[in-house]
Amino acid sequence: MGYVGPRDARDVVLEGLRRLEYRGYDSAGIAVVADGTLTSAKKAGKLANLEKVLADQPLPAATIGIGHTRWATHGGPTDRNAHPHLSADGTVAVIHNGIIENFAVLRAECESSGVEFTSDTDTEVTAHLLAAAYTALPEGPGRLAEAMRTVSRRLEGAFTLVATCVAEPDTVVASRRSSPLVVGVGDGEYFLGSDVAAFIGHTREALELGQDQVVEIDRTRGVTVTDFHGATVQPTAYTVDWDAEAAEKGGYDWFMLKEIAEQPRAIADTLLGRLGANGGLVLDEVRLSDQELRDIDKIFVVSCGTSFHAGLIAKYAIEHWTRIPVEVELASEFRYRDPVLDRSTLVVVISQSGETMDTLMALRHARDQKARVLAICNANGSTIPRESDAVLYTHAGPEVAVASTKGFLTQIVACYLVGLFLAQVRGVKYEDEVAAIVADLRRLPDAVAEVLAGMDAVRELARELADANTILFLGRHVGYPVALEGALKLKELAYIHAEGFAAGELKHGPIAVVDQGTPVIVVVPSPNSRESVHGKVVSNIQEVRARGARTIVIAEEGDEAVVPFADHLIRVPRLPTLLAPVVTVVPLQVLACEIADTRGLDVDQPRNLAKSVTVE
Ligand code: F6R
């Protein structure tokens, strides 16, 4: 977070950090320049710890400031490793996201010229280098920006750097390569933030920055953007389509509960304007020509974590509707195995934040190999859609809880839209077939609302399961990714060991861990699903129950076959098989959230996790 303007920078920066808290962090710090002095404060732990330090030793009122919440990479989450880092002479303060890969060489260079380091971070080296570059430059406007360009050219890895300097009390300068950074433009005031949440309380006008760019925000000169060599760049301006209220809890105990409750609206907004009046789909924003879409002969879906689970669900729908082979890959694995890609390959990258480094690197690899890249993304102005050939935005609104919920459901819906659109353009489905699926998509918001209305029993169950040591999740067909997602949610929120299995795999090993009382949650496919998958899953429930499992069964209304084998039965509305994950996952989200809450844990900011994983 960076600020230049008439208000008290201490308040603006701290408020910005509070709004960015959701991204996950383990220390925080702030620096301001006032009356010819640069002062800073930093502390390990949550912002409250920093605020205590500031209450004891207040910083002076100032009109420029920078602030940071750090998620430790190089060096533990301690006071001394917290940002800002200051140059040895105390004239320059720097905050940094990302990893500077050549920091060891640069550090050795600084040490050989007598600099003593005071932290274990890769960041500190940039403060010393900036001070040295600044001193070497002639006096004049834009000197700090020029020093930032000089230093940035020497850095390897991914970084957003934000710096302030005692000699330029009206200027904050930043640099970005592969890490997020946006500029907020207010009335006579300017902001920098990892995302727009940092300044949404003050302005909705934002500027997107490109790769390898330096931005200067200055009280009189305004915003200047250049590349790393000083050539002026015109940044892309956009207006954020949500306001500060959307990023507040609105009466809920947790952001996650609010975001779960928002899912019917988020799905409706994601469908809005995309379902044509004649029953077809309208995806004008997918900037790929019909010919390009017809030429596709293979699809990869690439993403991480929960977004990867959305990709797994996408595979079933896209292959079934388009008959194009689809492979789903973890972004962190994708480029390292040299996948076969060419002009007729479509790579669909899915990312709620649009900033996940693994996904970004996979997308760059795909584009280098000449594949077409379509991003499914929630965060406007983020890097992944900017670098893709085409983008389909989910309209979930800001997702603040670290664990993704409405982001996930809207990703699944966006994947359906992509699959169906491809089928429509390629003419592999009759118009009335597309129209029938579109009609089913229209039912999704109400179906999710119906599930949410019946969650009291799940809350009750959460209290019963809160002391479990391990919980297993089983699913088959599209229920398998749902089982994986249920297990991930439980692990990340409740810190309970949880595993998701393809139900058919059970007898090949995992059934050995089932013991007396082991909770096993089973996502049951519709009795109308193909080739008796339903009957096989019902058999799987009996198999685990026979070995002592406590069965928790998620099944559609009217499925009576499961009743005798379910210790707990959670009903969801009937939907076509491929669309069922949109409803079956909802009880699992609520369950994980409520178990974590019962265990007294921080649901919105689970330990060790960051919302946007902007390092590889
Ligand atoms: C889990 C979760 C993460 C993210 C993953 C990818 O609840 O939120 O697993 O899904 O880090 O993030 P995005 O979608 O922003 O690329």
Boltz pocket constraint, residues with backbone or C-beta under 6 A from the ligand:
constraints:
  - pocket:
      binder: B
      contacts: [[A, 304], [A, 305], [A, 306], [A, 307], [A, 308], [A, 350], [A, 351], [A, 352], [A, 353], [A, 354], [A, 355], [A, 356], [A, 359], [A, 402], [A, 403], [A, 404], [A, 405], [A, 489], [A, 492], [A, 610], [A, 611], [A, 612], [A, 613]]
      max_distance: 6.0
